[in-house]
Each structure stands twice: as C-alpha cells, then as structure tokens.
Amino acid sequence: MKSLEPPAKKLKMNTKEVSDVEMEEIKEPDKVRRESEKETAVKETTVKENTNDDAVITVEVVKQELHIEIEPTEEENGVMENQDTEDIFADYAVTSQQSGEYREYSRGLNMENVPRVGRSVPAQMPRVEPSKKPPYHTVCVNVHNLNVKNVPSPFPAKPRDAWDARHVRMPWSPQNEYPVQIGKETRLLKRWDMITNALKTLITKTDKPSFSADDIKEAIISYNTRFAESYNWSFDALKALYEDFSEEEKECFKSTLLPGIVRLCLDGPRAITSVIPLIRADQRSSITLSQYQISVLLANAFFCTFPRRNNHGKDAEYRNYPDINFNRLLSLCQRRYEAQLEKLKTIVGYFRQVIEETPVGLVTFTRQVETEFPHWKSLEIPLEDGQLRITSQGIIEVEGDGMLQVDFANRFVGGGVLAQGLVQEEIRFIICPDLIVSRLFTEALSDNEVLVIHGCQQFSRYSGYGDAYKYEGKNHDTTEF
C-alpha cells in the first residue's frame, strides 16, 4: 500500500538529513529556477513565490534525497507540445527552434540512488497511538489485536454516537431523522431504517429482467426526496455506465457487485463503533481507520446516505467542508462524457476488489498546522551535492513509487474528485479511493496547513490525463505496510 502525503497549497516536512535546515513550507510555485549549474550536481535551488496558482508541482523526499517534478496543468497540456516561448522547464528542457519539439530533461541525483520504501528501506509507517490530549488522535480500531492477515476489529466494543457540530453525523445515528409526507401529515422517520429498507428492496429487484440503474436512483432518492428534481441527482452517468456494460458485466454487477456494496453500506453500525471527530481548521489532530471501515464509509457515500452534506449555502453546517456523497459523480458530466465513465469504472473497480478480497491495512489522516515559516526569498543555504533531482519525466505514482509523495492541492481536499475534476489531485484520489474518505471529516485547509495521509493503497492503473483519462484495470500494490 502506498504511503501518500497530499497537502493543500503548502508543504511542511522535516529534512534534517537533507541539510541542517528544517524545511517548514514550500509555497505554490510553477517554476523552479537554478541559480548555478555544475556538471556533477545541483548546488542551489530557490523556489520562487508569486507564481501561477494552476501549476502542479510534485516534491518527493526520502531520507537524503529531494526529487522535484513539475507537470503542466490540464490547460497547458494541449499547447506544451508545440510551445515556442519559454515554458516551466525552459531552464532545463531543450527545445528545437525550428520544429518547436519539446524534449524531456532531467538533472541531479540518479533515480537508482534514491532510497525507496519497499525497495531499499523498510516501511516507515508512524505508530498508531490513541491520544485524548492535544494533538488528538482518534483510533477507530482495536490496536491490541492487530494482525496483518485479519481485518482489524472496531473500537470501542460498545458503539458510541455523537450528533453535534464537532463530529461526523453518521447515517446510522438514532438521531438521524428525515421528514416524510404520509397522507396529509409530515412525520419524522428514522433515516437509517429508510436507508436499510430501500437498499434491501433494491437487491430484490436485481433478479428481474427489467432491472436498470433507474432502480438504484429510485432507492437513493427515497431517502433524499428534496433532491428528486435536481440535475446533480440525475444519476445519468451511472445509467450510461450500466448501459455500456456487456451482458456478462451486467450480470456480474447485479449478482455480485451491487449486493456487495449494499452489504458494505449496511455494515456501518457494526464496523464503525467510534465517533469520528471533524478535523477542524487550526487544530492538529489525527484519525486512524481500517481500510475495511473506509470501504464501508465509501459504500455509504456511493448510496448518498450522509446527512446534511449536500447543502452548501452560506449558513449550512458543512459549508466549509468538501462534499462526500457520490451523487454528482454518478450524474452526467457534459464537459467530459467519456472520461467521466472511465472515472466511474475506476470506482467500480475499487469496490469489486474490496468485495472480493477485504483489505486489512490502516490509514491515518493527520492535519498539520504551522505558524512560523522561514523567509524564503532571503534564504541562502544551499542543498548539498547529491540531494536533489529535477525532472520533467514520469508520473508520481510510478516514478515516485516508494517515495514521500506530495500534491499541491485544492483547499478542499480531493478537489473535484466527486465532480468533473480529472487532473493530478483527482486522479490520485480516484485510483487510491482510501483518500476520498478524508473529505468526510477534513475542513478546508488554510495556507499554513497540510493534510498528511499514511497507508493508502493504489487499487487502479490508468492512462491519460484530463479528458483523455482511461481506466486500465486493477493495480497490484506491493508497497510494504
């Protein structure tokens, strides 16, 4: 499983082995300028400020090596090939003035000398230790009986519930009620009972020849009636995907996949017995969940069961949190129709894998908050020889395998992963769906904050970028955990 650290806008990491200086933050740049060049090493690198907000930069640090990659944004991708003017790699790339051909270029430390988890260094997962004192750490599994061959058991043994503004409002909470019109009277019904009945009824319909994705929509809308006419709840993308299935794929979806997602969803009260706190702004805190618990939460997101998460008005309770229910993901995207279906195939592929073989790992989410930073413009301490590599080649999940991986991101973690987005951050989240659950409890990140995620797994392979994104099947992640 991958060890991934995707922050928003800024990065904080300790690199004492890189030099004697702690790197507290790296601003959002779109250009790295080399002040001096030698044939054998890069002596100094200054990261400039005041740059294009749309540029994507990846910084990878493992022990003594620092690897920086800059990728074009989705908009720049289309013009990069024939670009005449200076681009983000103008200092390093070689461009033919006659043909405009762009040639990839790399400098610095050889990749084979970079220590990598699972290759040349052992796993470096942090210890999972609950803490009731700042910085708080909520651990939702029993850490005393962990076994790499078994699904971690939930903690505590006796379920707890919290229905307040400091915790995630869980779908199965006894206090989760929904207004229902019965005759001329409006009654408040237990919403989890409504969800359970709707999904159990849905499964009974899979044996009928007339079954279609409309039956899934009908089940979801039955406990989300206020959104019945909303275009964000059309589920047209899900309908298009189902119609695109072969007869064999439809049969597999009806007989195995859909019932499996329903089982995961309805296992919520048993699988997650702890209350889950919101990771709020300006608070250092962590949450550890098992991958099985994450699959249960994502199954609930698939069936859009999380209460109060679709109202983003100025007075809404979760106005400063990302959305988590999958309704927009499952509805049609006119901007990139084919790519949206490939995105759905990636999510379906994830559920198929966790249904066929239950994952047994743990994932820890940590919000880091910093208040003091170096004055980067005046910082003159150089990196030592053999500690830096700059390249325009490769992608983070392949060439960065086994390294610390960083994504300069949307302040709402995951960006448009559950909507139309399909560039670096969204692709990273869709192929590693463990990451998506961070949207359930992570308040928008400020410029001095970062979300650190340890233990996520890459479930899918892909090709392309943006509108050209394509699901390429199951990924076998061999990273140690």
C-alpha positions in Angstrom: 0.0 0.0 0.0 1.2 3.5 -0.7 2.4 6.0 1.8 1.0 9.2 0.4 1.2 12.7 1.8 -1.0 15.2 -0.3 -1.1 18.7 1.2 -3.1 21.7 0.1 -1.1 24.6 -1.2 1.8 24.3 1.2 4.0 21.6 2.4 5.7 21.1 5.8 8.3 18.4 6.2 11.5 17.9 8.2 14.6 17.3 6.1 17.4 17.5 8.6 19.2 14.7 6.8 19.0 16.7 3.6 20.7 19.7 5.3 20.9 21.3 8.7 17.8 23.3 7.9 14.2 22.4 8.6 12.1 23.0 5.5 8.9 24.2 7.1 7.0 25.1 3.9 7.2 25.3 0.2 4.9 27.9 -1.5 2.9 27.1 -4.6 5.4 27.6 -7.5 5.1 26.9 -11.2 8.8 27.5 -11.9 12.0 26.2 -10.2 15.0 28.4 -11.2 18.5 27.1 -10.9 20.9 29.8 -9.7 24.1 27.9 -10.6 24.8 24.8 -12.5 27.7 22.4 -12.3 28.2 19.3 -14.3 28.1 16.8 -11.4 25.4 18.3 -9.1 22.9 20.9 -8.5 24.3 23.1 -5.7 21.5 25.6 -5.1 17.8 25.7 -5.8 15.5 28.6 -5.0 11.7 28.1 -5.0 10.1 31.3 -6.2 6.9 32.8 -4.9 4.2 34.7 -6.6 3.6 32.1 -9.3 0.7 30.7 -11.3 -1.8 29.1 -9.0 -2.7 26.5 -11.6 0.8 24.9 -11.9 1.2 21.5 -10.4 4.3 20.6 -8.5 5.3 17.3 -7.0 8.0 17.2 -4.3 9.3 13.8 -3.2 11.7 13.4 -0.3 13.1 10.2 1.0 15.9 10.5 3.7 18.7 12.3 1.9 17.2 12.9 -1.5 14.8 15.6 -2.7 13.0 15.0 -6.1 11.0 17.8 -7.6 8.8 17.3 -10.6 6.8 20.0 -12.3 3.9 18.9 -14.5 1.8 21.1 -16.9 -1.7 21.8 -15.8 -4.6 20.3 -17.9 -4.9 23.6 -19.8 -1.2 23.7 -20.5 -1.1 20.1 -21.7 -2.7 20.9 -25.0 -0.2 23.5 -26.0 3.0 22.1 -24.4 4.0 20.1 -27.4 4.2 23.0 -29.9 5.1 25.7 -27.4 7.6 28.3 -28.9 8.0 30.5 -25.9 9.8 29.8 -22.6 7.9 27.2 -20.6 8.0 26.0 -17.0 11.1 23.9 -17.8 12.9 26.5 -20.0 16.0 26.4 -17.8 16.3 22.6 -18.3 14.5 21.5 -21.4 15.9 21.5 -24.9 13.5 23.0 -27.5 14.1 22.9 -31.2 13.6 26.4 -32.6 12.7 25.1 -36.0 10.2 22.4 -35.0 9.1 23.5 -31.6 9.6 19.9 -30.4 9.7 19.6 -26.6 12.3 17.2 -25.2 12.1 15.9 -21.6 15.1 16.7 -19.5 16.4 15.7 -16.0 19.3 16.8 -13.8 20.8 15.8 -10.5 20.7 12.7 -8.4 20.3 9.4 -10.2 17.0 7.7 -9.6 18.6 4.4 -8.8 20.3 6.0 -5.8 17.1 7.2 -4.2 16.1 5.1 -1.2 12.5 3.8 -1.6 10.1 2.1 0.8 9.7 -1.5 -0.1 13.0 -1.5 -2.2 16.0 -0.3 -0.3 14.4 0.9 3.0 11.8 -0.7 5.3 8.2 0.6 5.8 8.1 3.9 7.6 4.6 4.0 8.9 4.0 6.0 12.1 3.0 4.2 15.3 -0.8 4.2 15.8 -1.3 5.5 19.3 -4.6 7.0 20.5 -4.4 10.3 22.3 -7.0 12.2 24.3 -4.7 15.2 24.7 -3.6 17.6 22.0 -2.7 16.8 19.4 -5.7 14.4 19.5 -5.6 11.0 17.7 -8.8 9.1 17.3 -8.2 5.4 16.5 -11.3 3.6 15.3 -9.8 0.1 15.6 -8.5 -2.1 18.5 -4.7 -1.7 18.3 -4.1 -4.5 20.8 -5.0 -7.3 18.4 -3.7 -6.1 15.1 -2.7 -8.9 12.6 -1.6 -8.3 9.0 -3.8 -11.3 8.0 -7.1 -10.2 9.6 -9.4 -7.2 9.3 -8.8 -5.0 12.4 -11.7 -5.2 14.9 -13.5 -1.9 15.6 -13.0 0.1 18.8 -14.8 0.6 21.2 -16.6 -2.7 21.7 -19.8 -0.8 22.6 -21.0 1.6 19.9 -20.9 5.3 20.6 -22.8 8.2 19.0 -22.4 11.9 18.8 -24.9 14.1 17.0 -23.2 17.5 17.2 -21.2 20.1 15.2 -17.9 18.6 16.3 -18.3 15.1 14.9 -19.3 13.5 11.7 -23.1 12.9 11.8 -23.3 9.2 10.9 -26.1 7.8 8.8 -27.0 5.2 11.4 -27.2 7.6 14.3 -30.6 7.2 16.2 -30.9 10.9 16.0 -30.7 11.0 12.2 -34.4 11.6 11.2 -36.0 12.6 7.9 -39.3 14.3 7.2 -41.7 12.1 5.2 -45.1 13.1 3.9 -47.7 10.4 4.9 -51.1 11.4 3.7 -51.7 14.9 4.8 -49.3 14.6 7.7 -45.5 15.1 7.8 -43.7 12.7 10.1 -40.0 12.4 11.2 -38.8 8.8 10.5 -35.5 7.2 11.5 -33.5 7.7 8.3 -31.3 4.6 8.8 -34.5 2.5 8.7 -35.5 4.2 5.5 -32.0 3.5 4.0 -32.0 -0.1 5.1 -35.4 -0.8 3.7 -34.7 1.0 0.4 -31.4 -0.9 -0.2 -32.8 -4.3 0.8 -35.7 -3.7 -1.6 -33.2 -2.7 -4.3 -31.5 -6.0 -4.1 -34.7 -7.9 -4.6 -35.1 -6.2 -7.9 -31.8 -7.4 -9.4 -33.4 -10.7 -10.3 -35.9 -9.1 -12.6 -35.2 -8.6 -16.3 -36.4 -5.1 -16.1 -33.7 -4.1 -13.6 -31.8 -0.9 -14.5 -29.8 1.9 -13.0 -33.1 3.8 -12.5 -33.8 1.3 -9.7 -30.7 2.5 -7.9 -31.7 6.1 -8.4 -35.2 5.4 -7.0 -33.7 3.8 -3.9 -31.4 6.7 -3.2 -34.0 9.4 -3.9 -36.4 7.7 -1.5 -34.4 9.0 1.5 -33.2 12.2 -0.4 -36.6 13.3 -1.7 -35.8 17.0 -1.6 -33.3 16.5 -4.5 -35.6 14.4 -6.7 -35.6 17.0 -9.5 -32.0 18.2 -9.2 -29.7 17.7 -12.2 -27.0 16.8 -9.7 -29.1 13.8 -8.7 -29.9 12.6 -12.2 -27.6 9.6 -11.9 -27.3 9.8 -15.7 -23.6 8.8 -15.6 -24.4 5.7 -13.7 -27.2 4.9 -16.2 -24.8 5.4 -19.1 -22.2 3.2 -17.5 -24.7 0.4 -16.9 -26.0 0.5 -20.4 -22.4 0.4 -21.6 -21.8 -2.9 -19.8 -21.8 -6.1 -21.7 -24.4 -8.7 -20.8 -21.8 -10.5 -18.7 -20.8 -7.4 -16.9 -24.4 -6.5 -16.2 -24.9 -9.9 -14.7 -21.8 -9.5 -12.5 -23.0 -6.1 -11.4 -26.4 -7.3 -10.4 -25.4 -10.6 -8.8 -22.1 -9.7 -7.1 -21.1 -6.0 -7.2 -24.2 -4.2 -6.2 -25.2 -6.6 -3.4 -21.6 -6.4 -2.1 -21.7 -2.5 -2.0 -25.1 -2.8 -0.2 -23.6 -5.2 2.4 -20.7 -2.8 3.0 -23.1 0.1 3.4 -25.4 -1.6 5.8 -22.5 -2.9 7.9 -21.8 0.6 9.1 -23.2 0.3 12.6 -21.2 -2.9 13.3 -17.9 -1.9 11.5 -17.6 1.7 12.9 -18.4 1.9 16.6 -16.4 5.0 17.4 -17.5 8.6 16.9 -15.4 10.3 14.2 -14.4 13.9 15.1 -14.2 16.6 12.4 -10.6 17.6 11.7 -11.3 21.3 12.0 -9.2 24.3 11.0 -6.3 25.3 13.1 -6.4 22.1 15.1 -3.6 19.5 15.0 -5.3 16.1 15.1 -5.3 12.6 13.6 -7.8 9.9 12.7 -6.9 6.3 12.0 -9.4 4.0 10.2 -9.0 0.5 8.9 -9.3 0.0 5.1 -12.4 -2.0 5.7 -14.0 0.8 7.7 -13.1 3.2 4.8 -14.8 0.8 2.3 -17.9 0.9 4.5 -17.9 4.7 4.6 -17.3 4.9 0.8 -20.2 2.5 0.2 -22.4 4.9 2.2 -21.1 7.7 0.1 -22.0 5.7 -3.0 -25.6 5.4 -1.8 -25.6 9.1 -0.6 -26.5 8.4 3.0 -24.5 11.1 4.8 -26.9 13.6 6.3 -26.6 17.4 5.8 -23.7 17.1 3.4 -25.4 18.4 0.2 -26.3 21.9 1.5 -23.5 24.4 0.8 -25.4 27.6 1.4 -23.7 30.4 3.4 -25.5 29.2 6.6 -25.1 25.5 6.0 -23.4 23.4 8.7 -20.9 21.9 6.3 -20.3 24.9 4.1 -16.6 24.8 4.7 -16.2 21.0 4.0 -16.0 19.1 0.7 -19.0 17.1 -0.4 -18.8 13.3 0.3 -21.9 11.8 -1.2 -21.4 10.4 -4.8 -24.5 12.0 -6.4 -22.5 14.4 -8.6 -20.0 11.7 -9.6 -22.9 9.4 -10.6 -24.6 12.1 -12.6 -23.7 13.1 -16.2 -20.8 15.3 -16.9 -21.4 17.1 -20.3 -17.8 18.5 -20.3 -16.0 15.2 -20.5 -18.6 12.4 -21.0 -16.2 9.5 -21.9 -13.7 10.4 -19.2 -16.5 10.6 -16.6 -17.5 7.0 -17.4 -13.8 5.9 -17.1 -13.8 7.6 -13.7 -16.8 5.6 -12.7 -15.2 2.4 -13.9 -12.3 3.1 -11.6 -14.6 3.4 -8.6 -16.5 0.3 -9.6 -13.1 -1.5 -9.9 -12.2 -0.4 -6.4 -15.5 -1.8 -4.9 -15.0 -5.1 -6.8 -11.6 -5.5 -5.3 -12.6 -4.8 -1.7 -15.6 -7.1 -2.1 -13.5 -10.0 -3.5 -10.7 -9.6 -1.0 -11.2 -7.5 2.1 -8.2 -5.1 2.7 -6.6 -5.4 6.2 -4.5 -2.2 6.4 -4.8 1.0 8.4 -4.9 4.6 7.1 -4.0 7.6 9.2 -5.1 11.1 8.4 -3.2 14.0 10.2 -3.8 17.7 10.0 -0.6 19.7 10.5 -0.8 23.4 11.4 2.3 25.7 11.3 2.5 29.3 12.5 6.2 30.2 11.8 8.0 30.0 8.5 11.4 30.9 7.0 11.7 34.0 4.9 12.2 32.0 1.7 13.2 35.0 -0.5 16.2 35.7 1.7 17.2 32.1 2.5 20.7 31.4 1.0 21.5 28.0 2.5 22.2 25.6 -0.5 21.3 21.9 -0.7 24.3 19.6 -0.7 25.6 17.6 -3.6 23.6 14.5 -4.5 20.4 15.5 -2.7 18.3 16.9 -5.5 16.8 15.7 -8.7 14.7 17.8 -11.1 12.9 16.2 -13.9 10.1 16.7 -16.4 9.7 12.9 -16.9 7.4 10.4 -15.3 4.3 10.4 -13.1 4.1 10.5 -9.3 2.6 7.1 -8.7 5.1 5.3 -11.0 8.5 7.1 -10.9 7.7 8.2 -7.3 6.9 4.7 -6.1 8.1 4.2 -2.5 8.9 7.9 -2.0 7.2 10.6 0.0 4.6 11.9 -2.5 3.2 15.5 -2.3 0.3 17.1 -4.1 -0.2 20.8 -4.0 -3.9 20.9 -3.9 -7.3 22.4 -3.7 -8.1 23.8 -0.2 -11.0 21.3 -0.2 -9.1 18.1 -0.1 -9.6 15.9 -3.2 -10.7 18.9 -5.3 -13.2 17.9 -8.0 -12.8 14.1 -7.5 -16.5 13.7 -6.9 -17.5 16.1 -9.6 -15.8 16.9 -13.0 -12.2 17.1 -12.0 -9.7 14.7 -13.6 -6.2 16.2 -13.2 -3.4 15.3 -10.8 -5.2 15.6 -7.5 -8.5 14.0 -8.7 -6.7 11.1 -10.5 -4.6 10.4 -7.4 -7.8 10.2 -5.3 -9.8 8.1 -7.8 -7.0 5.5 -8.1 -6.5 5.5 -4.4 -10.1 5.7 -3.0 -8.9 5.4 0.6 -8.0 9.1 0.1 -11.6 10.1 -0.7 -12.9 9.4 2.8 -10.7 12.4 4.1 -13.4 14.6 2.6 -15.9 13.3 5.2 -14.1 15.0 8.1 -11.5 17.5 6.8 -12.4 21.2 6.9 -11.0 23.4 4.2 -7.2 23.8 4.5 -5.6 27.2 5.0 -2.3 28.3 3.6 -0.5 27.2 6.7 -2.0 23.8 6.9 -1.4 20.4 5.3 -3.2 17.0 5.4 -0.8 14.1 5.8 -2.1 10.6 4.8 -0.2 7.4 5.6 -1.2 3.9 4.4 -3.4 4.4 1.4 -3.4 1.8 -1.4 -3.4 2.2 -5.2 -6.2 0.0 -6.4 -6.2 1.0 -10.1 -4.0 1.6 -13.1 -4.8 4.4 -15.6 -3.5 6.2 -18.7 -4.1 9.7 -20.0 -4.9 13.0 -18.2 -8.0 15.2 -18.1 -10.4 14.4 -20.9 -8.0 11.6 -22.1 -8.2 9.7 -18.7 -8.8 6.0 -19.1 -9.2 3.2 -16.5 -6.6 0.4 -17.3 -7.6 -2.2 -14.7 -6.6 -3.5 -11.3 -3.3 -2.4 -9.8 -1.3 -4.8 -7.6 0.2 -2.5 -4.9 3.3 -4.2 -3.4 4.4 -1.4 -1.1 5.1 -2.7 2.5 2.7 -1.8 5.3 
